[in-house]
Amino acid sequence: MTTIGAIFLPHNPPESLRLVARAADQAGLEELWLWEDCFRNGGLTAATAALAWTENLRVGIGIMPVPFRNVASLAMEIATLGRIFGDRALPGIGHGVQEWMGQVGGRAESPLTLLREYATALRALLQGESVTVSGRYVKLDNVRLDWPPAVPPVLSVAAGGPKTIALAGEVGDAVVLSGGTSPAMVAATAKVVADAELVVFVPALTGPDARARLLADAEFDKIEYPGLSGTPAEIAAGVAEFVAAGASKVILQPVAGEDPETYVRFIAEEVRPLID
């Protein structure tokens, strides 16, 4: 069965997350995903709070930029989330926006090399292994977590270009495709990463001016595929196209300015029941 979720945009103040997460949980939303955009809400702190405020909601972090944190530090944080909240915590990593990484002095000459080294070490640490590695970017000397998760979490890796998609499918359990991805792009990705889940973020709005708002947002973000708009049935039909293309999870995202509490209820109560 396809997983349907929604995104809590980091444009919203972090103090608003409590009501949104509880509304999502009460409405039966399967997953709420958070973004760690620079320099807005912290993904780990926000996810921890959302998980603590809810009972059944799974919370994804899509994604945590790997230049931000030492891999051992992130492994400790993810392991702690896993031991406290089990499989409701869904960590995700990726390159991060290179301009932002440059702002914090973390821009790598080879983002692909960094991501490969980082994801490989992170997975080993989360499996309870003792890790020694001397890579170009990741260097660990006999590091082992005292409290690894009972079950290693599903690790999502964000990808855009062909090389990163191939790498994400190799080192991740799931591949995250950002907003602006069309069903055709999902189908092409599915051919490359057949063994990984495909998580796709899809802008989706309802209301009389929904299409215009999506087009304006797509133009601002310079993306070709604006997303889904219309009635719940029309949005559900659009989601079905992504599922047919190979998406395991379709995570619907609003545009900045949408009321996040109303949005998560709309997705859970009006769109979700229309999707097999």
C-alpha positions in Angstrom: 0.0 0.0 0.0 1.3 3.4 -0.9 2.4 5.7 1.9 1.0 9.2 1.7 2.4 12.0 3.8 2.8 15.8 4.0 5.6 18.3 4.6 5.9 20.8 7.3 7.8 23.6 5.6 10.7 25.2 7.5 9.2 28.6 6.5 6.8 28.0 9.4 8.0 29.0 12.9 9.2 26.0 14.9 6.8 26.8 17.7 3.9 26.0 15.4 5.0 22.4 14.9 3.3 21.1 18.0 -0.2 21.8 16.8 0.6 20.6 13.3 2.2 17.3 14.4 -0.7 16.6 16.8 -3.3 17.4 14.1 -1.5 15.1 11.7 -1.5 12.3 14.3 -5.1 12.8 15.2 -6.1 12.9 11.5 -4.3 9.6 10.8 -1.6 11.0 8.5 1.0 8.3 8.0 4.1 10.5 7.7 5.1 14.1 8.3 8.4 15.2 6.7 10.6 18.1 7.8 13.2 20.0 5.9 16.5 21.2 7.3 16.8 24.2 5.0 19.5 26.7 5.9 19.1 28.6 8.1 15.7 27.7 9.4 14.4 24.9 11.6 16.9 22.3 12.9 15.8 18.9 11.5 16.8 16.7 14.4 15.4 18.9 17.2 12.1 19.4 15.3 11.8 15.7 14.5 12.5 14.8 18.1 9.8 17.2 19.4 7.2 16.0 16.8 7.8 12.4 17.7 7.5 13.1 21.4 4.2 15.0 20.8 2.6 12.1 18.8 1.8 8.5 19.2 1.6 6.9 15.7 2.9 9.5 13.3 6.2 8.7 11.5 8.5 11.7 11.1 11.0 12.0 8.3 13.9 14.4 8.0 14.4 15.2 4.3 17.2 15.9 4.5 20.2 16.5 6.8 23.1 17.9 4.8 26.2 15.7 5.4 28.7 18.6 5.5 26.9 19.9 8.6 27.8 17.2 11.1 30.5 14.7 11.9 29.2 11.3 10.9 29.8 9.9 14.4 27.7 12.7 15.9 24.8 12.1 13.5 25.0 8.4 14.1 24.6 9.0 17.9 21.6 11.3 17.3 19.9 8.9 14.9 20.5 5.9 17.2 19.0 7.8 20.1 15.9 8.6 18.1 15.7 5.0 17.0 15.9 3.6 20.6 13.3 6.1 21.9 10.8 6.1 19.0 11.6 3.0 17.0 10.7 2.9 13.3 8.7 6.2 13.6 11.9 8.1 13.1 12.9 8.3 9.4 16.3 9.9 9.0 17.5 11.3 5.6 20.8 12.6 4.4 22.1 14.4 1.3 24.5 16.8 -0.3 22.7 19.9 0.9 22.5 23.0 -1.3 26.0 23.7 -2.3 25.7 27.5 -2.0 24.6 27.1 1.6 27.3 24.6 2.3 29.8 27.2 1.1 28.3 29.7 3.5 29.2 27.5 6.4 32.6 26.5 5.1 31.6 23.0 4.4 31.4 22.9 0.6 33.2 19.7 -0.6 35.2 19.6 -3.8 33.6 16.2 -4.5 30.1 16.0 -3.0 29.7 12.5 -4.4 32.8 11.2 -2.6 31.7 12.8 0.7 28.2 11.3 0.4 29.5 7.9 -0.4 32.0 7.9 2.5 29.5 9.4 4.9 26.6 7.1 4.1 28.8 4.0 4.2 30.2 4.9 7.6 26.8 6.0 9.0 25.2 2.7 8.1 28.0 0.7 9.6 27.8 2.7 12.9 24.0 2.3 13.0 24.5 -1.5 12.6 26.6 -1.5 15.8 29.9 -2.1 14.0 33.3 -0.7 15.1 34.3 1.6 12.3 37.8 2.6 11.3 38.1 4.5 8.0 40.5 7.1 6.6 38.8 8.5 3.6 39.1 11.8 1.8 36.5 13.4 4.0 35.4 10.8 6.7 38.0 9.7 9.2 37.1 7.5 12.2 39.4 5.5 14.5 37.7 2.5 16.1 34.4 4.2 16.7 31.5 2.2 17.9 28.2 3.3 19.4 27.4 2.3 22.9 23.7 2.4 22.2 23.1 1.5 18.6 19.4 1.2 17.6 17.8 -2.3 18.1 17.0 -2.2 14.4 18.9 0.0 12.0 16.6 2.7 10.6 15.5 3.1 7.0 18.1 5.6 5.8 16.9 7.9 3.0 19.4 9.6 0.7 18.3 12.6 -1.4 19.2 12.7 -5.0 18.8 14.8 -8.1 21.3 14.2 -10.9 21.9 10.8 -12.5 25.2 10.1 -10.6 23.7 11.0 -7.2 20.6 8.9 -7.9 22.8 5.9 -8.7 24.8 6.5 -5.6 21.7 7.0 -3.4 20.3 3.7 -4.6 23.5 2.0 -3.7 24.1 3.4 -0.2 20.5 4.2 0.9 17.4 2.2 1.7 15.3 4.9 0.1 15.9 7.6 -2.4 14.3 11.0 -1.9 13.3 13.0 -5.0 12.6 16.7 -4.4 9.6 18.8 -5.5 9.6 19.4 -9.2 10.0 15.7 -10.0 7.5 14.5 -12.6 6.0 11.0 -12.9 8.2 10.4 -15.9 11.3 11.3 -13.8 10.2 8.9 -11.1 9.8 6.1 -13.7 13.3 6.8 -15.0 14.7 6.7 -11.5 12.9 3.5 -10.7 14.9 1.8 -13.5 18.1 2.8 -11.8 17.3 2.1 -8.1 15.1 -0.9 -8.3 16.1 -2.2 -4.9 15.4 1.0 -2.9 12.2 2.7 -1.9 11.3 5.8 -3.9 10.1 8.8 -1.9 8.9 11.7 -3.9 8.0 15.2 -2.7 5.1 16.6 -4.8 3.7 20.1 -4.5 -0.1 19.9 -4.1 -2.7 22.5 -3.5 -6.5 22.8 -3.5 -8.7 25.9 -3.9 -9.7 28.3 -6.7 -6.3 29.7 -7.3 -4.3 26.6 -6.6 -2.9 26.2 -10.0 -1.7 29.8 -10.2 0.0 29.5 -6.9 1.8 26.4 -7.9 2.9 27.9 -11.1 4.2 31.0 -9.3 6.1 28.8 -6.8 7.6 26.6 -9.6 8.8 29.7 -11.5 10.4 31.1 -8.3 12.1 27.8 -7.6 13.0 27.3 -11.3 11.4 23.9 -11.6 9.6 22.5 -14.6 7.0 20.3 -13.0 4.7 22.5 -10.8 2.8 19.8 -9.0 -0.9 18.8 -8.4 -3.9 21.0 -8.0 -7.6 20.8 -7.8 -10.2 18.8 -5.8 -9.2 15.9 -3.5 -10.1 13.5 -6.3 -8.0 15.3 -8.8 -5.0 15.4 -6.5 -5.5 11.7 -5.7 -5.6 10.9 -9.4 -2.3 12.7 -9.8 -0.8 10.8 -6.9 -1.8 7.6 -8.6 0.4 8.5 -11.6 3.4 8.8 -9.3 2.6 5.4 -7.8 2.2 3.8 -11.2 5.6 5.3 -12.1 7.2 3.5 -9.2 6.9 5.8 -6.1 6.7 4.0 -2.8 5.8 7.1 -0.9 4.2 10.3 -2.1 4.8 13.2 0.3 2.6 16.2 -0.6 4.0 19.7 0.0 2.2 23.0 0.4 3.6 26.4 -0.7 4.8 28.9 1.8 1.9 30.7 3.4 -0.5 27.8 3.5 -1.8 27.0 7.0 0.1 23.9 7.9 -2.5 22.5 10.3 -5.3 22.8 7.8 -3.0 21.2 5.1 -2.1 18.1 7.0 -5.8 17.5 7.9 -6.7 18.0 4.2 -4.2 15.4 3.0 -5.1 12.9 5.7 -8.8 13.2 5.7 -9.7 14.2 2.1 -7.0 12.9 -0.2 -5.7 9.8 1.6 -9.0 7.9 1.6 -9.1 8.2 -2.2 -5.8 6.4 -2.8 -5.4 2.6 -2.8 
